[in-house]
Amino acid sequence: STCSLSRLAPLFPLHLLPPLPPLPLLCLRLVTFGQNMSAVKFMVYACSSVREINRTIKREANTLGILVNTPDDPELCDFLTPALFSEGPMIVAVSSGGTDVRNAILWRNRIKQLFTDNGIKP
């Protein structure tokens, strides 16, 4: 089957990861960076704590036409992923512009709690 999302793990032993739940319309493939890079079809999240590794992943992925997101490093991002909260048909998206993912998640969680605590429904 064709996967549209892969996670490249340059140093992490993939066999230690827990099994992943099935995702509708999406296939998540875990591969070690440098192996099977051509198996990636659409986008990559480069999440190494070493900027040079992320830069290498971005360069090689972009050469293959693959989009890259590097959390907390907007210079290396081809796209941003906001922290989402949805309730019924309404969706709230919080983004730091790629500069502070943890804070965006914190804001999203506070907004969600505000809705929950006050019984606000769409």
N, C-alpha and C positions, 0 to 999 in steps of 0.2 A: 504494500500500500504506500501511497505517497504521503509524506508528512509535510505540514506547512509551518511547523514550529519545532526547533531543536534547541537543546541546551548543550553547549560545549563545556566540558569540564576539564581544564588543562591539568590540574593536579589532584583532583578529588577521585578516590576510588569509587567508581559508579556502583559496584556491587553492594556498597553500604547504604545506598539510598532505599527508602521504603518503597513498596509498590505504589504506583500512581493510579488514581481512579480514571476510568474512561471519560474522555471529554467529547461531547457531541460535535461533529463537524471539524474536529481538530485532532491531529496526531502529534503527540509529544515524543520526540526521540532524543535519548541521551547518548551523546557521543563524545569521545575524547577529542579535544582540539587537535587538528592536524590529521586526524583519521576521518575518513568518510565526509570531509567537508562538502564534497559534491552532493551528498545526500540531503543537505539542507536546501529547502526550496524557497523560503520566503523571508524569515527574520530570525535574528539571534539576539539574545540578551547577554552581553559580555559583563560578567559580574565579578571579575577578579579584583582583589584589593591592590593589585600591581598595575599601575596605569600603562606601562609598556606592554604588558600582556593584552590588555584591552585594546590598545592601539594596534597591535599586531592582528588581533581577531578582526577588528574593524577593517583594516586594510585588505586582509585576505578575503573576508566576506564580501566587501564592496566590489572587489575584483570579479567575484562570481555573481554580482548583481543582487546580493543579499543585504537587506536592511539590518542595521545594528542599533541597539539601545544599550547605553552604558549608564546605569543609575548613578546619579550625582555628578555626572561629567557631561554637560550638554554639548561641549565642543566635539565629543566623539559620538553624539547621537544623530541618527537619521530620522528618528521619530521619538515622541514622548508618550509615556503611558500614565494617565492620571490615576489617582486613587478614587475609586468609584463607590458610591452608595446609591442603591436603587430601592424604591418603595413603590410597588405598583407600576404605573406607567412613567413615573418621575425618576430622573437620574440626576445626581449631583456629582460633578467631577471636580476634584481639587488637584492642582498642579503647581509645582514650584518652578516650572520652566526647566526642570531637570537638575536643579541645583541642590535640592534638599528633600529627597524622597521620604525620609523618616518624618519630617515635619508635615509634609502633605498628607501622609497616612494619619498622623496625629490629628490634624484639622478635620479630615474626613470622619474619623472616629468620633470627634467632638460633635460634629454636625449630626451624625447618626444618633448619638446619645440625646441631643437636643430634641430631635423628632420623637425618639422612643419615650423619653421622660415626660413629654408634653402630650403624648397620644396623638400626634399630628399624623393624619393619613391623607393620601392624595385624593 
